[in-house]
Each structure stands twice: as C-alpha cells, then as structure tokens.
Amino acid sequence: MKIVTFALLLVLFISAACGKKSAEGPSDTAPSGLTVQAKVNADSSGNVAFSATATNAVSYDYDFGNGIFQTVASGTVTYKYPASGTYTVNVVAKSAGGQTVAQSVQVTVVIKTTLMWSDEFDGTGSPDAAKWGYDIGTGSGGWGNNELEYYTSRTDNAVVSNGTLKIIARKESYNGSAYTSARLLTNGLFSFQYGKIEVRAKLPAGTGTWPGIWMLGSNFATAGWPACGEIDIMEQNGSQKNTVYGTMHYPQQKGTYGDGGTTTTTSASTDFHRYAAIWSAASIQLLVDDVVYYTLPNNSSFPFNQKFFIILNLAMGGNFGGTVDPAFSTDQMEIDYVRVYQ
C-alpha cells in the first residue's frame, strides 16, 4: 500500500512539473526577416531616418558606422551625422531571450559646411598677430609636463615662409633652458563651438621632440584643467615617430592619461598629412587623412559643449617627449594650413 501511494505521488509531481513548464510558454525564438531602411534627408543637414523591423524582435542595436551606438525598442530612429561620408550601418535585432540577427546598410551623407576661419600662411615673417598669440617662457615647471624648452615669440622659433608655418625647436642656452621653441594659440582672438578643424602638417623626426595640435576650453583661466576640457587632435611621442596620438582630457575621463586612440603612418615626418577633429554635441571624432580612428560620444555633462581655442606647439622632452637625442640640434613642425568649418 505504501509503495503504491509513493508511486502515485511521484506521478502527480512529474505531471505538475510538466504542467508548470508548459504554463511558462515556449522557449525563446530567434528574430527573423530583419529589414533595414535608411532615408537621407535631402536638406544636407546630415539627418538620416532609419527603420528596422524583424519578427520576434524586442529591441534593435544600431552601430551608425562612426563609433556611435544606440539601442531603440521600436527600431525607428533618426541620427544626425556630424560629417559628410559613406557609412556602413550595422543593425542587430534582439529577441526577449537575447538571440540576435544582424543586417548592414550603407548610407552616403553630404553635409554643407562653410569655411569660417583659416590661416593659409601665405605671408612672410612672423605669424599673423590678428590670429595668433604666444605662450612665453617655461610655464613654471615645464608647462606641467616637465618639458625642457623655453617658448619664445622670435622668428627663430616661429616663422611663415614659402606658404607654410614653421615651428622650430633649437638646442641653445636661453634664459636658463637648454632648448627653445614656440607655442602659438588663438586664445582671445578666435574660438568656436562645434564643427570641423583640419590642420595639414609635417611632423618632426628628432627623438625627444613632442609636437601638438590641440584645443582648450575658452574658460581655461577660470575653470582650470581638466574642467575646461582638452581635445588633442594630434600628438607625436618623442621616440615613436610613426604613431599619431589623439586624446580627450576631461573630469569624467576613464583613462589615467585621458581617453583616446592611436593610428600609424610611416611618413608622418616626411610627408604632409591632414589631422582633424569633427566635433558636435553628439560626438568628437579624430581623423588622419579623412579616416576616423577614435570617437568619443559627447554628452551634456562633458565640458565639450562650449567654445574652444586652438594651440600649435613643439615641445622638447617632458613626460611624453622623453629623452632628447644628445645629437639633436634643430627640428620643426611645418604647417600648411589651419581650417575651421561649420
């Protein structure tokens, strides 16, 4: 009698368990039939309307092809590209259980921009005083980076000739420093918020030289650093002359030495290349010769939503420049133009 009762209870337990599993519904089904449509706005604003649909999908992950990502439940989203170009957009449809299906689509965006400020360096002698000022001296401890140079406003260190600006570093004893160079900036003369800045330049080859093309927030004097924000469009290490560095500095940065990326070129010191930043309320992209190699998603809590000014300099040694070649005598960063578009 006890054996029969136990068997009956076991059957009832199994039946109940099976009934519970059935009540929970069928297992997750992968999305299928994903279609993606894209419509580029004809007003050259950069807006593209995307629509994605798939059976059994509950959300859609968009990779807009420029380092920006967004998840939308409906599959419908409008994204504004900050720069012209052809982008491969990847869309991943997800089921409730996490199964996926993906599809890509290409969009070509043409955005009308206007050249709002530039220096083509067509004159001779000192750089245009209406566009460029100077930082002078050692910056009390090497401008915070243990740099070795003394910055001057002499044409020995910054001169315009034959259609280019030369920022020249020299080994010479000058006001207590072993090297001289120049640091030009547009602070108080020109600043801008959002757009594209492009600088065509040929970089130095000497070990220990540290060239920079960068920007600081115009509130630098009151907010201090890094609260003002810093956009390093191009830096070159003192010894790694084929590597181009781009970095963002701001209070919320995740990296110890800023957030950024690198790219390589075998001719940075022998040929001119175009170093650029495309900056909007949504993102900051860094490019070399029109190729994006780093993107920082921007947001309202970052200091990158105000006016910035431009800085061009060639440092010697320091935390990033490293040990200077004992045989160093002189080298230069040569700049063909600086252009700002909006």
Buried (B, 14 or more C-beta within 10 A) or exposed (E): EEEEEEEEEEEEEEEEEEEEEEEEEEEEEBBEEBEBEBEBEEEEEBBBEBBBBBEBBBBBBBBBBBBBEBEBEEBEBEBBBBBBBEBEBBBBBBBEEEBBBBBEBEBEBEBEEEEEBBBEBEEEEBBBEEBBBBBEBBBEEBBEBEBBBBBBBBBBBBBBEEEBBBBBBBBBEBEEBBBBBBBBBBBEBBBBBBBBBBBBBBBBEBBBBBBBBBBBBBBBEEBEBBBBBBBBBBBBBBBBBBBBBBBBBBEEBEEEEBBBBBBEBEEBBEEBBBBBBBBBBBBBBBBBEEEBBBBBEBEEEBBBBBEBBBBBBBBBBBBBBBEBBEEBEBBBBBBBBBBBBE
